[in-house]
């Protein structure tokens, strides 16, 4: 790979951009991990080994499950 300065971007600028992008993504990543550990009972080490697509799919399953439980609860209370 060629040094970034050959593309008109210095190494320091590239480092700053990566650090900035990582700081925005870190909070989201940790929140995903929190939900998967607390509510889906995954081990944190398992989450670290997952790809972004895998985490998103498990979060989608969890969201769908919550929505189904909410619908069932709403139907149950409306029957009374």
C-alpha positions as CSV (number, residue, x, y, z in Angstrom):
1,X,0.0,0.0,0.0
2,X,1.3,3.4,-0.9
3,X,1.8,6.1,1.8
4,X,-1.2,8.4,2.2
5,X,0.8,11.5,1.4
6,X,0.9,10.3,-2.3
7,X,-2.8,10.7,-2.4
8,X,-2.6,14.3,-1.0
9,X,-3.5,13.2,2.6
10,X,-0.9,13.3,5.3
11,X,-0.4,10.4,7.7
12,X,-1.5,12.6,10.5
13,X,-4.7,13.6,8.8
14,X,-5.5,10.0,8.0
15,X,-4.8,9.0,11.7
16,X,-7.0,11.8,12.9
17,X,-9.9,10.8,10.5
18,X,-9.6,7.2,11.7
19,X,-9.6,8.2,15.3
20,X,-12.6,10.4,14.8
21,X,-14.6,7.8,12.9
22,X,-13.7,5.2,15.6
23,X,-14.9,7.4,18.4
24,X,-18.3,7.8,16.7
25,X,-18.6,4.0,16.1
26,X,-17.3,3.0,19.5
27,X,-20.4,4.2,21.3
28,X,-22.7,2.3,18.9
29,X,-20.5,-0.8,19.0
30,X,-20.5,-0.9,22.8
31,X,-24.3,-0.3,22.9
32,X,-24.8,-3.2,20.6
33,X,-22.6,-5.4,22.8
34,X,-24.5,-4.2,25.9
35,X,-27.8,-5.3,24.4
36,X,-26.5,-8.6,23.1
37,X,-24.8,-9.4,26.5
38,X,-27.6,-8.2,28.8
39,X,-30.7,-9.2,26.9
40,X,-29.6,-11.9,24.5
41,X,-27.2,-13.5,26.9
42,X,-24.2,-13.7,24.6
43,X,-20.7,-13.8,26.0
44,X,-18.8,-10.6,25.3
45,X,-16.0,-12.7,23.8
46,X,-18.6,-14.1,21.3
47,X,-19.7,-10.6,20.3
48,X,-16.1,-9.6,19.7
49,X,-15.7,-12.5,17.2
50,X,-18.9,-11.5,15.3
51,X,-19.0,-9.5,12.2
52,X,-21.1,-6.3,11.9
53,X,-23.6,-8.2,9.8
54,X,-24.0,-11.0,12.4
55,X,-24.5,-8.5,15.2
56,X,-27.1,-6.7,13.2
57,X,-29.0,-9.9,12.4
58,X,-29.1,-10.9,16.1
59,X,-30.3,-7.4,17.0
60,X,-33.0,-7.7,14.4
61,X,-34.1,-11.0,15.8
62,X,-34.2,-9.5,19.3
63,X,-36.2,-6.5,18.0
64,X,-38.7,-8.7,16.2
65,X,-39.1,-10.8,19.4
66,X,-39.8,-7.6,21.5
67,X,-42.3,-6.4,18.9
68,X,-44.1,-9.7,18.9
69,X,-44.3,-9.8,22.7
70,X,-45.6,-6.2,22.7
71,X,-48.3,-7.1,20.2
72,X,-49.3,-10.2,22.2
73,X,-49.4,-8.2,25.5
74,X,-51.5,-5.5,23.8
75,X,-54.0,-8.2,22.5
76,X,-54.2,-9.8,25.9
77,X,-55.0,-6.5,27.6
78,X,-57.6,-5.5,25.0
79,X,-59.5,-8.8,25.6
80,X,-60.2,-7.9,29.2
